[in-house]
Amino acid sequence: MKADSKKNSDKHRRIIEAAVKVFAKNGFFNSKVSEIARAANVADGTIYLYFQNKDDILICLFEEEMSKVLNKMRHALEGITDPARKLERFALAHLSLVEEAQELAEIIQVEIRQSSKFMKEYSNQQFHEYLNIISTIIKEGQAQGVFRQDIMPGVAKRAFFGALDEMSRYWVLSSVKKYSITMAAQQISDFFIKGMLTQKSED
C-alpha cells in the first residue's frame, strides 16, 4: 500500500484518533501501542502496517493536525489588512484552538515534548510556516510604517508565539482557569503591538 493511500485509509484515521485519546489520558511515555490498537479496534500488528513505532504515531499525528491548524489560521486572517488587527486575530485564533480541542492541545503542549525522537530529530516544515505567518505580519506592519523598523521579525515571531504557547500550556495544565481565552489573547497581543508601534502610530 502506498504512503498516501495509507494516510487516507479508515484504519489510519482510527489509529490517529485513538492515539489522541490514549496519549491525552495516559501521557505519551506511559502509553502502549497495544492500548492504541485496542482503542482503534484494530489488531496490534495492524499498527505496524501504518507506523514504525509510538514516536512515529506521534509525529504523524502532529503533522496532520498542524496542517489543519495552518489552514484554519490562514482562513481566520483572510480579509484583514491592518497588521495590528492581524496579530490580535492570530492570538485569539491560536488560543481558541486550545479551547476547542483540549485533548489534542494537551498532546501538543505537553506530551509531544516527551518524545526524544520528535524533539531531537524531527523538523516540521508546517510549524515553521505557522511561525512565519507572524513574521510576515510584522514585515507588513514595517512596510506600512506601523511597526518599528528596528524590530527583528525572526526574534519577534518566536517571542509572540512563546507567549501564546505558555498561555496554552497554562490552559492545558490548570484545573482553574483565571483568564478567558479572549482576555488572554487581547492582553498578549496588546503587550506586543504596543511595544512594536512606531511613534507616529502611537500618536
Buried (B, 14 or more C-beta within 10 A) or exposed (E): EEEEEBBEBEBBEBBBBBBBBBBBEBBBEEBEBEBBBBBBEBEEEBBEBBBEEBBBBBBBBBBBBBEEBBEBBEEBBEEBEBBBBBBBBBBBBBBBBBBEBEBBBBBBBBBBEBBEBBEEEBEEEBBEBBBBBBBBBBBBBBEBEBBBEEBEBEEBBBBBBEBBBEBBBBBBEEEEEEBEBEEBBBEBBBEBBEEBBBEEBEE
